[in-house]
Structure formats: structure tokens, C-alpha cells
Amino acid sequence: MTAMDGVSVPDAERRLRIDLAAAFRMVARLGLDDLIYNHISVRVPGAEGQFLINPYGLLFSELTASDLVRIDVEGNKLCDSPHAVNLAGFIIHSAIHGARDDAVCVLHTHSDSLVAVSALPEGLLPLSQFAMWFHRRLAWHDYEGVAIDADERGRLVRDLGPHRAMLMRNHGILTIGRTVGEAFMLLYYAERAARIQLKAQSAAGGRPLVLPPEEVCEKAARQFWEQQGDIRIPGEREWPALLRDLDRADPGYRS
């Protein structure tokens, strides 16, 4: 057990709190946050149906590990935090955590580039190597208004299916990670892919864009997800390096 803000927290939970707080700071550093809105959550190890999520009212850039609020999939707050939880955050994250055993981390943002691409009829195109991560591996969910209706949870789960990333039309992106690092890296790859696509479409001025053949796109996707017969989890190599960089620049997230 480790003391965190005067409260004893199991070491496994403390490590996840630190990873989650780091993810908030990193999203903010990339300029992909949305003031006090958007949310990232992580399942509490050894506690069925419970997860940590950001308190409503704090910026991503100021969140610390001890600020995170523990709730269950019914929306009950299980800690003495003075902060509430964003209702839309609860609806989205409780749906995915409750349905997917592999959803350790659930990340949702409204970045300009991904919202723009989500509104295009063609969606995310295989225009760049970044986009190959999502070739035939990206789910879609139609916009239903602000996600505060409990009955949307079933449709979110249905539309996500087995995928680890979902573009929400006219809204943003949802990424699912077996680790916090995986959810973050999928956001990073999707954001780079979306920015490159929008730049290419703007530069083309209506001219056709060059897309690799289908078999090449599928080959690239498999190369990313399967290496030498092993399943690769995005973030395995990148996340420790990102944490070292954050510790040098902004170590306060650990408190």
C-alpha cells in the first residue's frame, strides 16, 4: 500500500493512477484536450466494475494521480472527492468498461482534425502509414447528440464491436487500450493520420489522391499489429519513453 494524498492506495492502483494522470498531461501537451471536457478512464485492478476517471472541472494540464475519481458502472462515486464526474463521460466509459474485459483504458477526445475527418463521407482514408493502423480496424458510431442518455450505451458497444478505435460522427474519437499507453498511442496515430489526410485533401484541390492498393494496406496493418507471430500492443516501447520525457518537463502529475 502507498499513501496518496493522505489515503492508502494499493500499489497496482497507484501505478495506474500515475499512468492515467500522465495520459491527461500528454493529451494536453499535444493540444488535443477540450478545456474541462473529454475524459479518459482506467479500470481499477481487482475491483469488479470500478474505474478511475477525471473529475469534472479540472483541466487535463493540471490533473494529478490523486485527483482521479473512482466510480462504478452504475455511476456511484466510491471516494470522497469533492468533484463530480461528467455525465457524458460516465455514459461512454461505463458502457465500454462494462462490456469489454480488455478495455483497461478508454480515451475520448474532440480534436479538431478527428472531428473534421469524422464528418467526411469517406471517413479516414489509407493515405499515410499512420492510417494503416486503422485499415479495416476502425468502428463508427453516428451522432445522437450529447451522450447523456443511458440507452446510448448499448449502441456504443454494438458499434464498437471488437475494434480498439471508433470515430464518432461529428463528435470525436474513442480509443480502447489494454494499457493506458495503448489507448494514448492509438489516439496519437489517429490524430497524425487525420491531420495528414486533411492537408492532402486541401492541397489536392479536388484532384484524386494516391491510395495504396488494398492488399498493401492490409499488409501494412498486419505488420503493425502482428510482428513475428506475436501480437504487438501499441505503447509497449513508446510509453516508458514518453513518461521519462514528461518527468523531465512536468513531474507534478505523479502527486
Stockholm file with secondary structure:
# STOCKHOLM 1.0

chainA/1-255         MTAMDGVSVPDAERRLRIDLAAAFRMVARLGLDDLIYNHISVRVPGAEGQFLINPYGLLFSELTASDLVRIDVEGNKLCDSPHAVNLAGFIIHSAIHGARDDAVCVLHTHSDSLVAVSALPEGLLPLSQFAMWFHRRLAWHDYEGVAIDADERGRLVRDLGPHRAMLMRNHGILTIGRTVGEAFMLLYYAERAARIQLKAQSAAGGRPLVLPPEEVCEKAARQFWEQQGDIRIPGEREWPALLRDLDRADPGYRS
#=GR chainA/1-255 SS CEEETTEEECHHHHHHHHHHHHHHHHHHHTTCCBTTBCEEEEECTTCTTEEEECCTTCCGGGCCGGGCEEEETTCCBCSCCSCCCCHHHHHHHHHHHHHCTTCSEEEEECCHHHHHHHTSTTCSCSCSTGGGGGTTCCEEECCCSSSCCTTHHHHHHHHHTTCSEEEETTTEEEEEESSHHHHHHHHHHHHHHHHHHHHHHHHHTTSCCCCCCHHHHHHHHHHHHEETTEECCTTTTHHHHHHHHHHHHCGGGGC
#=GC SS_cons         CEEETTEEECHHHHHHHHHHHHHHHHHHHTTCCBTTBCEEEEECTTCTTEEEECCTTCCGGGCCGGGCEEEETTCCBCSCCSCCCCHHHHHHHHHHHHHCTTCSEEEEECCHHHHHHHTSTTCSCSCSTGGGGGTTCCEEECCCSSSCCTTHHHHHHHHHTTCSEEEETTTEEEEEESSHHHHHHHHHHHHHHHHHHHHHHHHHTTSCCCCCCHHHHHHHHHHHHEETTEECCTTTTHHHHHHHHHHHHCGGGGC
//
